[in-house]
Amino acid sequence: EDVEVARDFAQQAAIAIDNARQYKLQKEQVEFLMRLDEHLVNITSDPDKKVTMNKIAAAASQLMDCEFAGVAVYDKERKEIRAMPLAGYIGVSEEYAQNFSFPLEHMGGKVLQEKRVYYSKDATSDSDSIFGHRLVDPLDAKGVIAAPLMVGEENYMVGVLYAASRSPRNWTESQIALFSILSNHSAIAIRNSELFHTKERRAQLLDLLHHLNIAGQLTNNPEVIYNILLTAVTAEYGLRFNRALLLLYNKELNVLKGFTGIGQLERLDAFHVWEALDETAHSLETYIEDVLSNENIHYTALHFKAKNLEIPIRAGTEDVFSHIFLSKKLEVVNPLNERGRLPDDFFRIFDTDPFVVVPLLVNNRVMGMLVVDNKMTGDPIHQTELDLLESCASQAAAAIYRSNLHQQVEDRVHVLERLQELTRAFSELAEPREVLRRIAEATNDVLHADISYLAPYDQVTDELLVEEAVTAGAQTDFKHMGTFSTHGLTAMAKQEPSGLLVIEDLKSQKDLRSRFAEQEEVHAVAVCRLELHKKTVGMLYVNYRRPHWFSELELNTLLMLAGQAAVAINNAHLSMQNENLATQRERNRLREDLHDVLNTYAFKVMEPAESIFEKARANKKSDPAIAEEAEELWRFSRHTYQQLERILDDMREPILVERGLSEALRNLVRSRLPGVEPVIHGEVRPSADVELVLYRICQEAISNIRKHANLPRDSQGLVYILLELNADQSRLIVQDYGSGFSPEIMKDRKRGMGLQAMQNWARKISADISIKSNMGSGTYLEVIVPVTDKEDEQ
């Protein structure tokens, strides 16, 4: 009986204890449920996903009474589970959260793969735990629990909810069940936040693109435009990328050159900057207004690094930027897989995790590239952001194109202003060489060239007139030569049908030798033939000490400057010709007057003085004083005649001295007898005395024809002039079919002075002269000069 009583008592005690335990458990569950309800009410779906995740982490920590708690989101594109920096965790450091990531195939991914709660009493010693040492050791966590965050019938994977304590934990079924309920509610809240965020972000980003478009139209300052663009890409109110870099394409060098960037190079610096920002006080609209009004741009560390970046574009290579440049398509690049395709300079400056490169396209032409990444936060880059990034890149490309057009308009205006200055210089400057110098300086200015060289050209001698040339920008005292190589730049420009020769990389043209290019280190050159009325009058050389690609605008500008230079050279020649013509006319007038005076003097003074002297000498005995005076008169008159003759010789034609008798005779006949073309044979040049005498005789003959032959103004066919210059003799024939004269005139000292003067000149050089004429039958004059040994020596 005692045993039975004890057994009954024990059974009643067991029931009481179990009831007490059940009551306690139910009481705890009720309290837990009440606390859960409070947390679930607090966990609302905020448009800001980070706010929602922070609330979930706090609820998990408090509800499960754990020191650590956090949410890791699932990146569908990367198939990774990773913490979101700066949000969604309690009790862990930022550095730990930054490095918290693992692939779905990892042991820790079983929570999502199997869609159930996993837990461990002590993860540090539990060999079956899915929580690896990398996860728990840094926190010194032991009791760990994790639940999947999944939504909908299709089990949309949001992420994983964790909670952990520093001490081992015996997780009860109630705790596990309630943690599962919390995870379900949290998954819905996070998903709703994502949906709210997506909707809000779409509206926000549409507004962003609108403001970017307006900003691009309000300013033509490229630095302001690009800064606004990169701010829109990186700011919290923009696309929220961590960093952005802008590369512009330089066609001359065929490279992408870093222009600007926004962002930091170190993670710690980036977080300090972000913490100091007052996100509620700014918007893109207010930022744009501030920058446009003040143009006060704040540059970050990445901007100054970007300025040193230069990436060559090489066709046929596999490097990332060349591939994107040629394909014209956006690319997401993972350096872990593509390290060999990345330029070393870029990798050193932009050491990064996966990044995006977007080509800036206008009319299917690459203007540059936009590079963005999330190196500091490690946030995944989704397709929606890529689409928006392409829209921003299109806005940037349009802004660059607009800025370039504006710059081209300004350049055109500048060119026109300089051309107007040159036009005024034509009328204001008396010195033609100064006009050419102004043109050379203007060429350097409007074409941004280093050296401009402008040289007149003599088509007859096929030489550059280097003595009349001007240069601007040369650093050395280079002495140009008038002649040039048949395979050089000048010869090529002369033969170029367009008149314009462009060499953008002179150093690659090994066959083109140029002492000037070597001495002045010229890399690119344009040589323009200066033409006027289809006649080459000069050459304009435009030199660059760097590789230079000539745009269509620059080539058109160069042709306009070449036209101005051709006109200036022609004006200089005309001015010189006018001066020479006026001088020559005056010399001719003086020479003719002196010639007439000399003839008159010879017959009116010299011969009478000689006659008086001879008579006085014959009668010297009768009157010695008269004889002495007569001799003095004769000697003085002869000396005076010789002096006048010397002066007449000194006034010989400059063209006769410089170019010889043939050219001088052509010039004389064309100017004095329009329509008459002399016939000239032979190229032997006689002595200076022979040239002068033949020229004087021809000049006198033409003067007589004009005065006495009574020919019409156009003497074509009525005058024949022949000059033969052979090795054994020189011969001059002047024949006209005019009124002629009586042979007796040649004996008349008063009327035949010009004829007698020609005979006197012929005697000076031992020439045979024959003059035949009759009334009404014209006049024939022939002079033959045999070449003497003395002339051969000369």
Secondary structure, DSSP 8 states (H G I E B T S, - for coil): -HHHHHHHHHHHHHHHHHHHHHHHHHHHHHHHHHHHHHHHHH----SSHHHHHHHHHHHHHHHTT-SEEEEEEEETTTTEEEE-TTSSEESS-HHHHHH-EEETTSGGGHHHHTTS-EEES-TTT-TT-SS-HHHHGGGT--EEEEEEEEETTTTEEEEEEEEEESS-----HHHHHHHHHHHHHHHHHHHHHHHHHHHHHHHHHHHHHHHHHHHHHH---HHHHHHHHHHHHHSTTTT--SEEEEEEEETTTTEEEEEEEES-SSHHHHHHHHHH--TTS--HHHHHHHHHHH------HHHHHHTT-EEE--TT---HHHHHHHH---EEE-HHHHGGGS-HHHHHHS--SSEEEEEEEETTEEEEEEEEE-TTT-----HHHHHHHHHHHHHHHHHHHHHHHHHHHHHHHHHHHHHHHHHHHHHH-S-HHHHHHHHHHHHHHHHT-SEEEEEEEETTTTEE-GGG-EEES-SS-----SS--TTSHHHHHHH-TTSEEEES-GGG-TT---HHHHHTT--EEEEEEEEETTEEEEEEEEEESS-----HHHHHHHHHHHHHHHHHHHHHHHHHHHHHHHHHHHHHHHHHHHHHHHHHHIIIIIHHHHHHHHHHHHTTTT-HHHHHHHHHHHHHHHHHHHHHHHHHHHT--HHHHHH-HHHHHHHHHHHHSTT---EEE------HHHHHHHHHHHHHHHHHHHHHS---S--TTTEEEEEEE-SSEEEEEEEE-S----GGGGG-TTT-HHHHHHHHHHHHTT-EEEEEE-TTS-EEEEEEEE--HHHHH-
